[in-house]
């Protein structure tokens, strides 16, 4: 398909393409596995965190809050969020600022997620070492539930 209208693209970024096979699974903060396709960094603070979260049966997290925004998509498994079960095809929008209700899964399952800078708060997604932990997973602290 040709574009007959000339466009000045000099001030725009090219799309970036990544596949899940290009990344390895890493340990997450709530004893889940993470696979980041994109990840916020000091060098690229507006890049979203985007990728996959895999939870084993019986895993989950407790009530906590964030200043950034998120969207989740349930790929497989069932998740108890806010006392109700949600399965494949469910989309969850978490505006900024937001709290995440306690979440558990008896079946295990996979979510696709996008975390991005909050348009209202300016809060940024979590940086290295919180959702892609190297080494032993530290205990969750009160500070972990606040950011």
N, C-alpha and C positions, 0 to 999 in steps of 0.2 A: 504494500500500500504506500503510495507516494504522498508526500505532504506538499501541496501546491502553495501553501502560505509560508513564506520565510519566517523563521523564528530566530530570535537572538537568544542563544543558550549560554552565553559567556558567563552569566552570573548564576547559573544553576548547576547543581551537582548531578552526576550520572547516577543511575540506579546501581545498587550493589546486589549481587545475587549470591546466595549461599545455600547449600544443601545440608540436610541433617547428617549425611554420611561424612561430611568434611570435619565434623567435631566429635570429640569423645564425651562420654558421660562422666560427670564429676559429682562429688558429694555435695549435698545441699545442707542448709542450716537446720532444717527440720527432719533430718535423716531421710531425705528424699534424694533422688538423682536429678542433676540438671544437665542440660545440653544447650549452651548459649550459641545461637547463630550470630547474634549481635549483642554487644555488651558495653554499657556506659563506662567511660574512662575519663580521667582528667584531661587527656588530649582531645577527646571527643565527647564533651559533656552532654550534648543533646542527642547522641545516639541512644536509641531505646535499648533496654534489655529485652531480647526476644528469643524464644526458643521453647524448649520442652521441659516439663517437670514430670518425673515418674515417681509414683508413690507405691511402696509395697503394701500388701494387705495389713491392716492394723495401723498404718502410719497416718500422720496428719499434723495439725498445728493448733495452738490455742488462740483465743481472741487477741488481736494486736492491731496496730494502726500504722498508716503511712501518710506522707504528705504528697506523694506522687500519684499518678493515675495508672490504671491497669485495665486490660481486657484479657479474659481467659476463654478458652474453648476446650470443652471436654472431648477428648478423642476416644478414649475407652475407659471402662470401669464405671463404678458408681461412687459418688462423693456425697457425704452428709454435710451440708452447709446450712447453718442456721436451723437445724432440726428437720430439714427436708432432703430427700434423696434426689440427686441430679445425675443424669447419665449422658451418653454420647450425644453430641449435637447441641448441648447446652452452652450458651454464651453468657458470660458474667462480665458486667461493666462495673468497675470500681472507680468512681470519680475522685478528684482530689478536693480536700483531704478525705480519707476514708478509713473505715475499720473493716477488718476481715473477721467474720464470724469464725468460731472454732470450726475446723474442718477435719473429718476423718473419712477413711475408706476401709471397708471390710474386704472389698474385692481387689484392691489395688487399682491403679489406673494411670492414665497419662493426660496431661493438660498441655495445650499450646498457650503461651502467654506473651503479652507485650506490656512492658512497663515503660512509661514515658514521663517526661517532666510535666508536673502539674500545671495546667494553663492558669489556674487560679492562684495556687500557692507558690509556684516556681520550684517546688520540691522535686529533687532529682531521684531517679531510681538508685538502688543500692549498687555500690562499686564492688571491685574485686574482693574476694575473701569472705563474703557472707553467703552467697548462693553457689559458689564454686570453690569449696573448701579443699585446701591441700592438707593432707595429714588427718589427725584425729578431729572429730567434730566436738567443739567445745559445748558445754552446757548452755542452754538458752538462758539469758539474763533478762532482767526487767528492761534494760536499755534496748535489747533486741525487739521488744514488743512495742517500742516507741518510735521506730524509724522504718 
